[in-house]
Amino acid sequence: MKKTVLILVAIVFAINLNTQAHDFLAVNSDGDTIYYKITSNVAPYTVAVTFKGTAEYEYENEYKNSISIPDSVLRSGRYYKVTSIYYYAFYFCTELTSVTIPNSVTIIRSSAFNNCIGLTSVTIPNGVTLIGNAAFNGCTGLTSITVPDSVTKIEAFAFADCSNLRTATIGESVTTIETSIFEYCNSLTSLNFNAINCNELTNCFQNMPALDTINFGNQVLTIPASAFRDMSGITTVLIGNSVTAIGSYAFADCDSITSINLPNSLRSIGSAAFYGSDGLTSITIPNSVTSIGGFAFYQCTGLTSISLPNSLAVIERYTFFGCSALTSITIPESVTEIGNGAFAGCVSFTSFTIPKNVTTIGSDVVTNCNLLTYIRVEAINPPALYNYSFNEVSWALPLYVPCESVSRYGSDIFWGEFTNIIGFKTALHINTSICEGSFYTDYGANIDSAGVYTLVNGCDSVILILSVMPLLEAPYNLRFIDNERITLAWQGDTYSYDIYRDDSLVANVADTVFVDNFNMINGHTYCYKIKAKNIYNCESEFSDTVCVAVIGLENVESTNIQTKLYPNPTNGKSVLELEGLTSDADVLVYDMEGRVIKTYKVNKGTKELEIDLSGYFKGVFSIRIVNERIDITKKLVVE
């Protein structure tokens, strides 16, 4: 029997030896003893830093003051790489003040630094991929923590009860964050969130009453679903231009957020993203957003104004349900569908306008909007309704529809329930211009002056904003610059020029030099003139005319004449100045209807001719100088 007892004692002793947390100890370069557990006894050889003995509480404060962990340790002639901090390694080491973790460490296990209340500084190396459950729980001396970009997972309660923690940074590679990692961190006011591929954070950030600022890094693409739900203390949210999506419930019930700036990179807002955030008073959604999920602003009772993007196609169900402070909303013309209950409970609505491209309206769309004074629908064809689309809306309420569509709405099975259908004229806004001397003639108009005009076009009205483009300066100093071929040059400063040969348009050019390559007829005289044109297709008067005579097909004899009218405009009398007139010519004066009212004869070499229109009505007259080689027309304005 005695022998048996001895054997049992030996077995128990062996079990105790095998259940020790540490396999061996070693002294570091600072003279501190560190305990190690072998995690791989084959190459590559690895160890974890652990506690002394068989239980984490067996030895009190086996690690004190400042500890520097080496990246490798020698045992029995073999080097072991330090790759992890083991479970409870520094558990309740209350006199530990700082720890240096080598870059070789990739895992910090659960409760590794649990309740190290004296720990004021720790740097997690950029090689760690996992921070275990409650790894730094209760480290009340820590004031800041940075999770490096190498970490992919943070387990539950990792930094819980760090009551003096004020700032925290989440690295870029984190994809999984478990529940309540900062629970009861009552001093934590600022969180920098840099995780790029972390898409859902249900209950990850709980019981953080002091948190008021969240800063999303410039690489973050998605604000994770449920990320900051019920965080009632948040007042400031900084979103970078990289974010394209806000996940569902991301800021639900964040009552202290009053406004938020959404970046132009944003494409979608998830369902219930701001659900119940009743402190939100205003928000502008950029035109980059194409999708807003249902319930997105559900019960945002403080919201007084919101700007919707022109890229939005659908207003989902219950998007603005219960937004009781909204008095009106402008639905963009891009919207084609309005979902169930989209504006139900918007009790401050006094009017409701449905844009022209909406084809479908769900049920209860404005239920309980009891202050409505009218509904306006801009669609020509009545949008499809459900039985209860306008549930609890008085059928006697004025329904304004396009005037040509009154009968369509009246005969519709659902729209026809309204007893006061009123047609309205659609104001069509046109902003256009004409060239000076031209008339705007659309919609029956005959207008030649700049201004704002209201025109009637059948059932519609047109608001016309008309501008008049000033008369272009005619090209000048037109001349031939090559005697062997027909090469024209002139001066001017405009978009392009029309080239006329013998009154026929032959080219439009942007340059102020033109070479006319064509089959010339021997003995023929060719006359050229030019008009300037701008980008609005307005034209100037013709330039002066220059002519060339073809002699023997290899010799070109040019005729250049320059003319000028002054003063222009005039009160009656004006002087026609002539330069280079080499043969007799006729001067013909035409009125605005094209009738010749005066003629003059001028001899070659004449320099000036007085034209007297004192006895005629005010208007624009044409002065034409013509003979067998020239044909020039100038405009003269009599005021």
C-alpha positions as CSV (number, residue, x, y, z in Angstrom):
1,M,0.0,0.0,0.0
2,K,2.8,2.4,0.9
3,K,4.5,1.8,-2.4
4,T,1.3,2.6,-4.2
5,V,1.0,5.9,-2.4
6,L,4.5,6.9,-3.4
7,I,3.7,6.1,-7.0
8,L,0.6,8.3,-6.9
9,V,2.5,11.2,-5.3
10,A,5.1,10.9,-8.1
11,I,2.3,11.0,-10.7
12,V,0.7,14.1,-9.1
13,F,4.2,15.8,-9.0
14,A,4.7,15.0,-12.7
15,I,1.3,16.4,-13.6
16,N,2.1,19.7,-11.7
17,L,5.4,20.0,-13.5
18,N,3.7,19.5,-16.9
19,T,1.0,22.1,-16.1
20,Q,3.4,24.9,-15.3
21,A,2.9,27.9,-17.6
22,H,6.6,28.5,-18.2
23,D,9.0,25.9,-19.6
24,F,12.1,27.9,-18.7
25,L,13.3,31.3,-17.6
26,A,16.0,33.6,-18.9
27,V,17.5,36.9,-17.8
28,N,17.4,39.7,-20.3
29,S,20.2,42.3,-20.8
30,D,18.7,44.6,-18.1
31,G,18.9,41.8,-15.5
32,D,15.2,41.1,-15.5
33,T,14.0,37.5,-15.3
34,I,11.4,36.6,-18.0
35,Y,9.5,33.4,-18.2
36,Y,8.9,31.6,-21.5
37,K,6.7,28.8,-22.8
38,I,7.9,26.9,-25.8
39,T,5.4,27.1,-28.7
40,S,7.4,25.2,-31.3
41,N,10.2,22.7,-30.5
42,V,11.0,22.2,-34.2
43,A,12.4,24.7,-36.6
44,P,11.5,27.5,-36.7
45,Y,11.8,27.4,-32.8
46,T,9.4,29.8,-31.1
47,V,8.4,30.8,-27.6
48,A,5.8,32.9,-25.9
49,V,6.4,35.2,-22.9
50,T,4.3,33.9,-20.0
51,F,3.9,34.0,-16.2
52,K,5.8,32.2,-13.5
53,G,4.4,29.0,-12.1
54,T,1.2,27.1,-12.7
55,A,-1.4,29.9,-12.3
56,E,-1.5,33.6,-13.3
57,Y,-2.2,34.7,-9.7
58,E,0.3,32.3,-8.1
59,Y,3.2,34.9,-7.9
60,E,2.3,38.5,-7.2
61,N,4.1,41.1,-9.4
62,E,6.7,38.7,-10.9
63,Y,7.2,41.5,-13.5
64,K,7.8,45.0,-12.1
65,N,8.9,48.5,-13.3
66,S,10.1,48.5,-16.9
67,I,10.5,45.3,-18.8
68,S,12.2,44.9,-22.2
69,I,11.3,41.7,-24.0
70,P,14.1,40.4,-26.4
71,D,13.2,39.2,-29.9
72,S,15.0,35.8,-29.2
73,V,16.2,33.8,-26.3
74,L,19.0,31.1,-25.9
75,R,18.2,27.8,-24.3
76,S,20.4,24.7,-24.4
77,G,22.4,26.0,-27.2
78,R,19.4,26.8,-29.4
79,Y,17.8,30.2,-30.1
80,Y,14.1,30.5,-29.8
81,K,12.2,33.4,-31.5
82,V,9.8,35.3,-29.3
83,T,6.5,35.4,-31.3
84,S,3.7,36.0,-28.8
85,I,2.7,37.3,-25.4
86,Y,0.9,34.3,-23.7
87,Y,-2.4,34.2,-21.9
88,Y,-2.2,36.1,-18.6
89,A,1.5,36.7,-19.1
90,F,1.5,40.0,-17.1
91,Y,-1.8,39.4,-15.3
92,F,-2.2,41.8,-12.3
93,C,1.4,43.0,-12.5
94,T,0.3,46.2,-10.8
95,E,3.9,47.5,-10.4
96,L,4.7,47.1,-14.1
97,T,5.1,50.7,-15.6
98,S,6.2,50.1,-19.2
99,V,6.9,47.2,-21.5
100,T,8.9,47.0,-24.7
101,I,7.6,44.4,-27.1
102,P,9.9,43.3,-29.9
103,N,8.9,43.3,-33.6
104,S,9.1,39.5,-33.7
105,V,5.8,39.3,-31.7
106,T,2.7,38.7,-33.8
107,I,0.1,37.7,-31.2
108,I,-0.9,39.3,-27.9
109,R,-3.1,36.7,-26.2
110,S,-6.2,37.1,-24.0
111,S,-5.7,39.0,-20.7
112,A,-2.0,39.3,-21.4
113,F,-1.8,42.7,-19.6
114,N,-5.0,42.4,-17.6
115,N,-5.2,44.9,-14.7
116,C,-1.7,46.2,-15.1
117,I,-2.8,49.5,-13.4
118,G,0.7,51.0,-13.3
119,L,1.3,50.5,-17.0
120,T,1.5,54.0,-18.5
121,S,3.2,53.2,-21.8
122,V,3.1,50.4,-24.3
123,T,4.0,50.3,-28.0
124,I,2.4,47.5,-30.0
125,P,4.8,46.6,-32.7
126,N,3.9,46.7,-36.4
127,G,4.0,43.0,-36.8
128,V,1.2,42.0,-34.3
129,T,-1.8,40.6,-36.1
130,L,-4.1,39.7,-33.1
131,I,-4.9,41.4,-29.9
132,G,-6.7,38.9,-27.7
133,N,-9.7,39.1,-25.5
134,A,-9.3,41.6,-22.6
135,A,-5.6,41.8,-23.4
136,F,-5.3,45.3,-21.8
137,N,-8.4,45.2,-19.8
138,G,-8.2,47.4,-16.7
139,C,-4.9,49.1,-17.6
140,T,-6.0,52.3,-15.9
141,G,-2.7,54.1,-16.4
142,L,-2.8,54.1,-20.2
143,T,-3.8,57.4,-21.8
144,S,-3.5,56.6,-25.4
145,I,-3.2,53.4,-27.6
146,T,-2.4,52.9,-31.2
147,V,-3.4,49.6,-32.9
148,P,-0.8,49.2,-35.7
149,D,-1.7,48.6,-39.4
150,S,-0.6,45.0,-39.1
151,V,-3.4,44.0,-36.7
152,T,-6.3,42.2,-38.4
153,K,-8.4,41.2,-35.4
154,I,-9.2,42.9,-32.0
155,E,-11.0,40.5,-29.7
156,A,-13.8,41.5,-27.2
157,F,-13.0,43.9,-24.3
158,A,-9.4,44.3,-25.5
159,F,-9.0,47.7,-23.9
160,A,-12.1,47.7,-21.6
161,D,-12.0,49.6,-18.3
162,C,-8.9,51.6,-19.3
163,S,-10.5,54.5,-17.5
164,N,-7.8,57.1,-18.3
165,L,-7.6,56.3,-22.0
166,R,-8.2,59.5,-23.9
167,T,-7.3,58.8,-27.5
168,A,-7.2,55.6,-29.6
169,T,-6.3,54.7,-33.1
170,I,-7.5,51.7,-35.1
171,G,-5.0,50.5,-37.8
172,E,-5.8,50.1,-41.5
173,S,-5.7,46.3,-41.7
174,V,-8.3,45.5,-39.0
175,T,-11.1,43.5,-40.4
176,T,-12.7,42.1,-37.3
177,I,-13.5,44.0,-34.1
178,E,-15.4,42.1,-31.4
179,T,-17.8,43.4,-28.8
180,S,-17.1,46.4,-26.4
181,I,-13.4,46.8,-27.0
182,F,-13.4,50.1,-25.2
183,E,-16.2,49.5,-22.8
184,Y,-16.1,51.8,-19.7
185,C,-13.2,53.8,-21.1
186,N,-14.9,56.8,-19.6
187,S,-12.2,59.3,-20.6
188,L,-11.9,58.3,-24.2
189,T,-13.0,61.4,-26.2
190,S,-11.3,60.9,-29.6
191,L,-11.2,57.8,-31.9
192,N,-9.2,57.7,-35.1
193,F,-10.6,54.9,-37.3
194,N,-8.4,53.9,-40.2
195,A,-9.7,50.3,-40.9
196,I,-10.1,49.9,-44.6
197,N,-12.0,46.6,-44.9
198,C,-14.0,46.5,-41.7
199,N,-17.6,46.4,-42.8
200,E,-19.7,45.7,-39.7
201,L,-19.1,46.6,-36.1
202,T,-22.2,45.5,-34.1
203,N,-21.8,46.4,-30.4
204,C,-18.0,46.9,-30.9
205,F,-18.1,50.4,-29.4
206,Q,-20.3,50.3,-26.3
207,N,-20.4,52.2,-23.0
208,M,-18.1,55.0,-24.1
209,P,-19.9,58.1,-22.6
210,A,-17.1,60.6,-23.3
211,L,-16.5,59.8,-27.0
212,D,-17.4,63.0,-28.9
213,T,-15.0,63.0,-32.0
214,I,-14.5,60.3,-34.6
215,N,-12.0,60.9,-37.4
216,F,-12.1,58.5,-40.4
217,G,-8.7,58.1,-42.1
218,N,-8.1,59.0,-45.7
219,Q,-7.9,55.3,-46.8
220,V,-11.3,54.3,-45.3
221,L,-13.8,53.4,-48.0
222,T,-16.8,52.3,-45.9
223,I,-18.1,53.4,-42.6
224,P,-19.1,50.0,-41.1
225,A,-22.6,49.0,-40.4
226,S,-23.8,49.7,-36.8
227,A,-20.4,51.2,-36.1
228,F,-21.4,53.9,-33.7
229,R,-25.0,53.1,-33.0
230,D,-26.4,54.5,-29.7
231,M,-23.2,56.6,-29.2
232,S,-25.2,59.5,-27.8
233,G,-22.1,61.7,-26.9
234,I,-20.7,62.0,-30.4
235,T,-20.8,65.6,-31.7
236,T,-18.1,65.6,-34.4
237,V,-17.7,63.2,-37.3
238,L,-14.8,63.8,-39.7
239,I,-15.2,61.9,-43.0
240,G,-12.4,61.9,-45.6
241,N,-12.8,62.1,-49.3
242,S,-12.1,58.4,-49.7
243,V,-15.4,57.2,-48.1
244,T,-17.9,55.8,-50.7
245,A,-20.5,54.2,-48.4
246,I,-22.0,54.7,-45.0
247,G,-23.3,51.4,-43.7
248,S,-26.7,50.6,-42.2
249,Y,-27.3,52.0,-38.7
250,A,-23.8,53.5,-38.7
251,F,-24.9,56.6,-36.7
252,A,-28.4,55.4,-35.6
253,D,-29.5,57.1,-32.3
254,C,-26.5,59.4,-32.2
255,D,-28.5,62.1,-30.6
256,S,-25.7,64.7,-30.2
257,I,-24.7,65.0,-33.9
258,T,-26.3,68.2,-35.2
259,S,-24.7,68.3,-38.6
260,I,-22.4,66.2,-40.7
261,N,-20.3,67.0,-43.8
262,L,-20.6,64.2,-46.4
263,P,-17.7,64.0,-48.9
264,N,-18.2,64.2,-52.7
265,S,-16.7,60.6,-52.9
266,L,-19.9,59.2,-51.2
267,R,-22.0,57.0,-53.3
268,S,-24.5,55.3,-50.9
269,I,-26.1,55.8,-47.5
270,G,-27.2,52.6,-45.9
271,S,-30.6,51.8,-44.5
272,A,-31.3,53.4,-41.1
273,A,-27.9,55.1,-41.2
274,F,-29.1,58.0,-39.1
275,Y,-32.1,56.3,-37.7
276,G,-33.4,58.2,-34.6
277,S,-30.6,60.8,-34.6
278,D,-32.9,63.5,-33.4
279,G,-30.2,66.1,-32.8
280,L,-29.4,66.2,-36.5
281,T,-30.8,69.6,-37.8
282,S,-29.4,69.9,-41.3
283,I,-27.6,67.8,-43.9
284,T,-26.5,68.2,-47.5
285,I,-26.2,65.1,-49.5
286,P,-23.7,65.5,-52.4
287,N,-24.7,64.8,-56.0
288,S,-22.3,61.8,-56.0
289,V,-24.9,59.8,-53.9
290,T,-27.1,57.5,-56.0
291,S,-28.6,55.4,-53.2
292,I,-30.2,56.2,-49.8
293,G,-31.5,53.2,-48.0
294,G,-34.9,52.9,-46.4
295,F,-35.4,54.3,-42.9
296,A,-32.1,56.3,-43.4
297,F,-33.5,59.4,-41.5
298,Y,-36.3,57.7,-39.7
299,Q,-37.5,59.8,-36.7
300,C,-34.8,62.5,-37.1
301,T,-37.2,64.8,-35.3
302,G,-34.7,67.8,-35.2
303,L,-34.1,67.8,-39.0
304,T,-35.2,71.1,-40.4
305,S,-33.5,71.1,-43.8
306,I,-32.0,68.5,-46.1
307,S,-30.7,68.8,-49.7
308,L,-31.2,65.7,-51.8
309,P,-28.8,64.9,-54.7
310,N,-29.8,65.2,-58.4
311,S,-28.5,61.7,-58.9
312,L,-31.1,60.0,-56.7
313,A,-33.6,57.7,-58.5
314,V,-35.6,56.2,-55.7
315,I,-36.7,57.5,-52.3
316,E,-36.9,54.3,-50.3
317,R,-39.6,53.3,-47.8
318,Y,-39.8,55.3,-44.6
319,T,-36.7,57.3,-45.5
320,F,-38.0,60.4,-43.8
321,F,-40.7,58.9,-41.6
322,G,-41.4,61.1,-38.5
323,C,-39.1,64.0,-39.5
324,S,-41.5,66.2,-37.7
325,A,-39.5,69.5,-38.0
326,L,-39.3,69.4,-41.8
327,T,-41.7,71.9,-43.3
328,S,-41.0,71.0,-46.9
329,I,-38.5,69.0,-49.1
330,T,-37.4,69.4,-52.6
331,I,-37.5,66.1,-54.4
332,P,-35.0,66.2,-57.3
333,E,-36.3,65.6,-60.9
334,S,-34.1,62.5,-61.1
335,V,-36.5,60.6,-58.7
336,T,-38.8,58.1,-60.4
337,E,-40.2,56.3,-57.4
338,I,-41.3,57.2,-53.9
339,G,-41.6,54.3,-51.5
340,N,-44.1,53.4,-48.8
341,G,-44.4,55.9,-45.9
342,A,-41.4,57.9,-47.3
343,F,-42.7,61.2,-45.7
344,A,-45.3,59.8,-43.3
345,G,-45.4,61.7,-40.0
346,C,-43.7,64.8,-41.4
347,V,-46.3,66.7,-39.5
348,S,-44.9,70.2,-40.3
349,F,-45.3,69.7,-44.1
350,T,-47.4,72.5,-45.5
351,S,-47.1,71.5,-49.1
352,F,-45.9,68.4,-51.1
353,T,-44.5,68.6,-54.6
354,I,-44.0,65.5,-56.7
355,P,-41.5,66.1,-59.6
356,K,-42.3,65.3,-63.2
357,N,-40.4,62.0,-63.6
358,V,-42.0,60.1,-60.8
359,T,-43.9,57.1,-62.1
360,T,-44.8,55.2,-58.9
361,I,-45.9,56.3,-55.4
362,G,-46.1,53.8,-52.5
363,S,-48.7,53.7,-49.8
364,D,-49.0,56.1,-46.8
365,V,-46.6,58.5,-48.5
366,V,-47.7,61.6,-46.5
367,T,-49.9,60.0,-43.8
368,N,-50.3,62.2,-40.7
369,C,-49.1,65.3,-42.6
370,N,-52.1,67.2,-41.3
371,L,-50.9,70.7,-42.1
372,L,-50.8,70.1,-45.9
373,T,-52.5,73.0,-47.8
374,Y,-52.0,71.5,-51.2
375,I,-50.3,68.7,-53.3
376,R,-48.6,69.5,-56.6
377,V,-47.8,66.9,-59.2
378,E,-45.7,67.9,-62.2
379,A,-45.9,64.6,-64.1
380,I,-47.9,64.9,-67.4
381,N,-49.1,61.3,-66.9
382,P,-50.5,60.4,-63.5
383,P,-48.0,58.3,-61.5
384,A,-49.2,54.8,-60.4
385,L,-50.7,54.8,-56.9
386,Y,-51.8,52.2,-54.3
387,N,-55.1,52.1,-52.5
388,Y,-53.6,53.9,-49.5
389,S,-51.0,56.2,-51.2
390,F,-52.7,59.2,-49.7
391,N,-54.2,57.6,-46.7
392,E,-55.6,60.1,-44.2
393,V,-55.2,63.0,-46.7
394,S,-58.4,65.0,-47.3
395,W,-59.7,64.4,-50.9
396,A,-60.8,68.0,-50.8
397,L,-57.2,69.2,-50.7
398,P,-56.2,71.2,-53.8
399,L,-54.4,68.9,-56.2
400,Y,-52.4,71.0,-58.8
401,V,-51.5,69.1,-62.0
402,P,-50.3,70.3,-65.5
403,C,-53.2,72.1,-67.1
404,E,-53.3,69.7,-70.1
405,S,-53.5,66.7,-67.7
406,V,-56.5,67.7,-65.6
407,S,-58.8,65.3,-67.4
408,R,-56.2,62.4,-67.1
409,Y,-56.0,62.8,-63.3
410,G,-59.7,63.3,-63.0
411,S,-60.4,60.0,-64.8
412,D,-57.7,58.0,-62.9
413,I,-59.2,55.4,-60.5
414,F,-57.1,56.7,-57.6
415,W,-56.2,60.3,-58.5
416,G,-59.8,60.9,-59.4
417,E,-60.7,60.7,-55.7
418,F,-59.5,64.3,-55.3
419,T,-62.4,66.6,-55.7
420,N,-60.4,69.8,-56.3
421,I,-58.1,69.2,-59.2
422,I,-56.6,72.4,-60.5
423,G,-54.6,72.9,-63.7
424,F,-51.4,75.0,-63.6
425,K,-49.2,76.3,-66.4
426,T,-45.7,74.9,-66.4
427,A,-43.2,77.7,-66.4
428,L,-40.6,76.7,-69.0
429,H,-37.3,78.7,-68.4
430,I,-35.3,79.5,-71.5
431,N,-32.0,81.4,-71.3
432,T,-30.7,82.2,-74.8
433,S,-29.2,84.9,-77.0
434,I,-29.5,86.3,-80.4
435,C,-27.1,88.3,-82.6
436,E,-27.5,92.1,-82.8
437,G,-30.0,92.9,-85.6
438,S,-31.7,89.5,-85.4
439,F,-35.1,88.6,-83.8
440,Y,-36.1,85.8,-81.4
441,T,-39.2,84.3,-83.0
442,D,-39.9,81.0,-81.0
443,Y,-43.3,80.6,-79.3
444,G,-44.8,83.4,-81.4
445,A,-42.4,86.1,-80.2
446,N,-40.7,88.8,-82.3
447,I,-38.1,90.3,-80.0
448,D,-34.9,92.0,-80.8
449,S,-33.9,93.5,-77.4
450,A,-32.3,91.9,-74.3
451,G,-34.6,91.4,-71.3
452,V,-36.8,88.9,-69.4
453,Y,-40.1,88.1,-71.1
454,T,-43.1,85.9,-70.3
455,L,-44.5,84.2,-73.3
456,V,-47.7,82.0,-73.5
457,N,-47.3,78.7,-75.2
458,G,-50.7,77.0,-75.2
459,C,-51.1,75.5,-71.8
460,D,-47.6,76.4,-70.7
461,S,-45.8,79.7,-70.1
462,V,-42.3,80.5,-71.0
463,I,-39.9,82.7,-69.0
464,L,-37.5,83.9,-71.6
465,I,-34.2,85.5,-70.5
466,L,-32.8,87.0,-73.7
467,S,-29.4,88.5,-74.3
468,V,-28.2,90.2,-77.4
469,M,-24.7,89.5,-78.7
470,P,-23.0,92.8,-79.9
471,L,-22.3,93.3,-83.6
472,L,-18.9,91.9,-84.5
473,E,-16.3,94.2,-85.9
474,A,-15.8,93.5,-89.6
475,P,-12.4,92.3,-90.8
476,Y,-10.3,95.1,-92.1
477,N,-7.1,95.8,-94.1
478,L,-8.1,93.0,-96.6
479,R,-5.4,92.7,-99.2
480,F,-3.5,90.3,-101.5
481,I,-0.1,89.3,-100.4
482,D,1.1,87.1,-103.3
483,N,1.1,88.1,-107.0
484,E,1.6,84.5,-108.3
485,R,-1.5,83.0,-106.6
486,I,-4.5,84.3,-104.9
487,T,-3.5,84.7,-101.3
488,L,-5.6,86.9,-99.0
489,A,-4.6,88.5,-95.7
490,W,-6.6,90.6,-93.3
491,Q,-6.8,91.8,-89.7
492,G,-9.4,90.7,-87.1
493,D,-9.9,89.1,-83.7
494,T,-12.7,86.5,-83.6
495,Y,-13.5,82.8,-83.8
496,S,-13.6,82.3,-87.6
497,Y,-14.1,84.0,-90.9
498,D,-16.3,83.3,-93.9
499,I,-14.6,83.8,-97.3
500,Y,-16.7,84.9,-100.2
501,R,-15.6,84.9,-103.8
502,D,-18.0,86.8,-106.2
503,D,-20.7,86.7,-103.6
504,S,-20.4,82.9,-103.1
505,L,-19.2,81.4,-99.8
506,V,-16.1,79.3,-100.5
507,A,-14.5,78.7,-97.1
508,N,-14.6,79.2,-93.3
509,V,-11.2,79.6,-91.7
510,A,-9.8,80.4,-88.3
511,D,-6.6,82.0,-89.6
512,T,-6.3,85.5,-91.0
513,V,-4.5,84.2,-94.2
514,F,-6.3,82.3,-96.9
515,V,-5.0,80.7,-100.1
516,D,-7.7,80.2,-102.7
517,N,-6.7,77.1,-104.8
518,F,-9.2,76.7,-107.7
519,N,-9.2,76.6,-111.5
520,M,-9.0,80.2,-112.5
521,I,-10.4,81.5,-115.8
522,N,-8.0,83.5,-117.9
523,G,-9.1,87.1,-118.2
524,H,-11.7,86.9,-115.4
525,T,-11.8,89.3,-112.4
526,Y,-12.5,87.7,-109.0
527,C,-13.7,89.8,-106.1
528,Y,-13.4,88.8,-102.4
529,K,-14.9,90.0,-99.2
530,I,-15.0,88.5,-95.7
531,K,-17.3,88.2,-92.7
532,A,-16.3,87.6,-89.1
533,K,-18.2,84.9,-87.0
534,N,-18.1,84.1,-83.3
535,I,-18.9,80.9,-81.4
536,Y,-22.6,81.9,-81.3
537,N,-22.7,82.0,-85.1
538,C,-23.2,85.8,-85.1
539,E,-21.8,87.6,-88.1
540,S,-20.2,90.9,-88.8
541,E,-20.8,93.1,-91.7
542,F,-18.7,92.4,-94.8
543,S,-15.2,93.7,-95.1
544,D,-14.3,95.9,-97.9
545,T,-14.0,94.1,-101.3
546,V,-10.8,93.4,-103.1
547,C,-10.6,92.1,-106.7
548,V,-8.0,90.4,-108.8
549,A,-7.8,90.2,-112.6
550,V,-6.3,87.0,-114.0
551,I,-3.9,87.8,-116.9
552,G,-2.3,84.8,-118.6
553,L,-3.1,82.5,-115.6
554,E,0.4,83.3,-114.2
555,N,-0.1,86.9,-113.5
556,V,-2.7,88.3,-111.1
557,E,-3.5,92.0,-111.0
558,S,-5.1,93.0,-107.7
559,T,-7.4,95.9,-106.9
560,N,-7.7,96.9,-103.2
561,I,-10.1,99.5,-101.9
562,Q,-10.7,100.6,-98.3
563,T,-13.9,102.3,-97.2
564,K,-15.1,103.9,-93.9
565,L,-18.4,105.6,-92.7
566,Y,-18.3,108.2,-90.0
567,P,-19.9,109.2,-87.8
568,N,-21.7,106.0,-87.4
569,P,-24.3,106.1,-85.8
570,T,-25.3,109.5,-87.1
571,N,-28.1,112.0,-86.7
572,G,-28.5,112.4,-90.4
573,K,-25.3,113.2,-92.2
574,S,-22.3,110.9,-92.6
575,V,-19.1,110.8,-94.7
576,L,-18.1,107.8,-96.9
577,E,-14.3,107.7,-97.0
578,L,-12.8,105.9,-100.0
579,E,-9.2,104.8,-100.5
580,G,-7.9,103.1,-103.7
581,L,-10.8,103.7,-106.0
582,T,-9.3,103.1,-109.5
583,S,-12.4,103.4,-111.6
584,D,-15.8,105.2,-111.5
585,A,-18.4,103.7,-109.2
586,D,-22.1,104.0,-108.1
587,V,-23.1,104.5,-104.5
588,L,-26.6,103.2,-103.7
589,V,-28.5,103.8,-100.4
590,Y,-31.1,101.1,-99.4
591,D,-33.7,101.5,-96.6
592,M,-34.6,98.6,-94.2
593,E,-37.0,97.1,-96.7
594,G,-34.3,96.9,-99.4
595,R,-35.5,99.8,-101.5
596,V,-33.0,102.2,-103.2
597,I,-33.7,105.7,-101.8
598,K,-30.7,107.5,-103.0
599,T,-27.9,107.1,-105.7
600,Y,-24.6,108.9,-106.1
601,K,-21.9,108.8,-108.8
602,V,-18.3,108.9,-107.7
603,N,-15.3,109.2,-110.0
604,K,-12.0,107.3,-109.7
605,G,-9.7,108.8,-107.2
606,T,-12.6,110.2,-105.1
607,K,-11.6,110.3,-101.4
608,E,-14.9,111.4,-99.7
609,L,-18.6,111.5,-100.3
610,E,-21.2,113.1,-98.0
611,I,-24.4,111.1,-97.5
612,D,-27.4,113.0,-96.2
613,L,-30.3,111.0,-94.7
614,S,-31.7,113.8,-92.5
615,G,-35.1,113.6,-93.9
616,Y,-35.6,109.9,-93.4
617,F,-36.9,107.8,-90.5
618,K,-34.4,106.4,-88.0
619,G,-33.1,103.0,-88.7
620,V,-30.4,100.9,-90.3
621,F,-29.5,101.8,-93.9
622,S,-27.3,99.9,-96.4
623,I,-24.6,101.9,-98.3
624,R,-23.4,100.0,-101.4
625,I,-20.4,100.9,-103.6
626,V,-20.4,99.0,-106.9
627,N,-18.8,98.9,-110.4
628,E,-17.5,96.1,-112.6
629,R,-14.7,95.2,-110.2
630,I,-16.0,96.0,-106.7
631,D,-19.1,95.4,-104.7
632,I,-19.0,96.7,-101.1
633,T,-21.9,97.2,-98.7
634,K,-21.7,99.1,-95.4
635,K,-24.3,99.6,-92.7
636,L,-25.2,103.1,-91.5
637,V,-27.3,103.6,-88.4
638,V,-29.4,106.8,-88.2
639,E,-30.6,107.8,-84.7
